Amino acid sequence: MAKVEIPIEVARKFTKGVTTHEVEASDLQDILISLDNDFPGIKEALNTGLAVAIDSSILQDWFLEEVEQNSKVRFIPAIEGG
Amino acid sequence: MTLQNGNGHNGNGHNGSGTSNGYKYVGTRPVRPDGVDKVTGRANFGADISLNGMIYGSVVRSPHAHAKIKKINFDKALKLKGVKAVISGKDFPTLKPSDKLPGVAPLSFYDMSRNVIARDKVLYDGHAIAAVAATTQAIADKAAKLIDVEYKILKPVMTAADAMKEKAPLLHDDLFTEGVDPTPKKASNIAKRTELKLGDPEVAMQSADFIVEGDYSTETVHQGYIEPHACAANFAQDGSVSIWASSQGAFMIRAYTARLCGMSTSKIKVIPAEIGGGFGGKTTIYLEPLALMLAKKSGRPVKMTMSRTEVMRATGPTSGGTAHVKIGAKKDGTLVAGTLELKYEAGAFPGSPVALGCMTGFAPYDLKDVACLGWDVVVNRPKAAAYRAPGAPVAAYAVESAMDELAHKLGIDPLTLRRKNSAKEGTKAVYGVEFDRIGNEDCLQAAQKTKHYNTPLGENQGRGVASGFWFNIGGTSSAEVMINEDGTVIVATGSPDIGGSRASMALMAAEVLGVDVSRIKPLVADTESVPYSDLTGGSRVTFATGKAVIDAAEDAIKDMKRRAAKVWKVDFDQVDWENGSAICIENDEIKPMSVADIAQIAGKTGGAISGKANINVTKGAGPGFGTHICDVEVDPETGRVTVLRYTAIQDVGTAIHPSYVEGQLQGGAAQGIGWALNEEYVYSKEGNLLNTGFLDYRVPVASDLPMIDTVLVEVPNAGHPFGVRGVGETPIVPPLGAVANAVSNAIGKRMTSLPMSPAKILQKIDAG
């Protein structure tokens, strides 16, 4: 099970404030679909303006990246630069 | 880890003897390929373009900070001889709030379009309202003055604090605060709330023996690039358009302009001009859609160039903001908790970098219990644009000031306090990600060992230190490596060179190919000559585009090995590549073929030789940490600050071209010193910008500063073949705190407001 952390603002809106979720998934799309099944509408919220960190790697442009059984997946604010 | 003390090198170029890092070309200092043309005036910047039949554009800008546009009358302007076209917001497609750039950072084209040219409302002094094109610049400027605009003036709101008040005038009646639940039904100037939290800082704070807490403020500052925005647009008979523009991304210009003008990207070609500084401020568009529409209406090529005043009034400054910081520590200096609340002014449209401030402020420290809250607030100022390490310097200023105060309270050396609590491999940042191998501790250690840090100070002098962090990013990049008939090499990328990246691309290609760097010509291609690349920003080019160049060079080598195998009549796997030549592995009697040898018979072995790579580097951009040391002397009579000595220490990964890496550190430090001491947007009470030129908006010049010393800490990034980390963002993060701490220590009072003008310093001294 991947350990998925979502932003506090998204959690307040969709998951009654729970930021950490255990999700059975093989890639990031699986995670979105699984969470959206439990919390309808969360997929769009997580797809908007957020980067993803899988363990220590931050993915700015993510889509189908694979996740391991014990991966820590975090949705974080997107990073821009000057 | 290796250390390079900067400024001792003379930059005389590659001597062919290799480097201490084990590479032959990477780490050497050849003269930049674009350097001579730039210093002799031959390089073509945005304003240098000249086209047959070209006419000139001028923009009508709002004299009010906040007003409704009741009517625009072009009659008088159109009667002026030489005027060829006029445009207003009505000439552009109407976009909806849902029109956004898809992807991770959903840029609003709805806002961008209204920023480029106002529709029913002007939102800041200098907001573009209309534009005119005429046969000379003088006629265009005169015609612009003849365009009558009738306004209903509204009360402006100029600061985040005022804009957040319950009864503040609203900039947008369709802006509802994001990040709060339930979504408010009442419009607000607060665009977004962002919260990050680890552990429970409130509870942890109770275990602190010492707590420091304070409020800090900064003003709007501009990126201060030397070259004003400029472009030219020309329509062809088939309805396609060519745009010459100075920017940080030709593909960015193409995509944004196409969207705002309702055109297909395939109809727009963008040719990158040389760029005279960007620092993030040229990651968006201002003039290009106006020039395109004027060219379309007039049927003539149109050039538009901003004056310095226009640059200051209407292009992206960075956010001013306030910070409230609180840090708790044990008696031995162990940090137990930290909290930070940031309020950033986004300008006229949402999108300040406050979330990035929240993510970066405490990043140099290992804190298990930490929280950051950010507010993105619209005000009647120009829409904020990116500026090196967007959002990070203001947050770091507050945190690093508090760390200095804490060091004093605890009686601990400020670098020792930072080392004791430094983030390291495995530390979880407030945004929830654990760091890989980073050079934070290495930088602090190197700083503590510098001669600078161990030199005694004199009377009225103070020393400040501060740390800083930036993520660095990857992104989409493309490259093509083309082997010429004589064995010389072209390296084409779509990444504008704003910091010496052409030299870095050439060095990396040289290292892979084994070809002398002097035989490699790097170039920045237009949008129809190379595949798409993200813009130059976020310290991504040497890392990500560099990776593309490496891959493309390897692709070219593969092609050359294939041809050698064909000539030698051996299997492909019998051919290897060594020192710029194909060699036959099992038969050393076969003479190796150099790149030039293979290039000479290219026609006979299959035609032209090239390698290409189109990649999206989604991970592996190693984060950057830096520590700066600043010595100042404060004149107690006048409040004048003299920066006596400054050293920037940074983990730069492998320095591909150390001189340009040092230049990034020096430039970031200089800009940060200006932010700390001099620079600020000064507005009248009506919301008019009062200091629109470099005489009144004072950036540091060479005579204001000592030589900025640098120490390059080279902790190779495992995510890049040569160990590259981005270097351009991090060096602007520590200076605000370092200078503020130096001044505070010189006068014995904490400076909590930037810029630290002589008047503010005297006021603090006199406060007793």
Interface residues (C-beta under 8 A of the other chain):
Chain A: E5 P7 I8 E9 R12 K13 T48 G49 L50 A51 A53 I54 D55 S56 S57 I58 L59 Q60 D61 W62 E65 R74 I76 P77 A78 I79 E80 G81 G82
Chain B: G103 V104 A105 P106 E178 G179 V180 D181 R193 T194 E195 L196 K197 Q223 G278 F279 G280 G281 T283 P353 A355 L356 C358 M359 A386 Y387 R388 A389 P390 Y431 G432 V433 E434 F435 D436 W470 F471 N472 I473 G474 G475 T476 G537 G538 S539 R540 N616 T618 K619 G620 A621 G728 E729
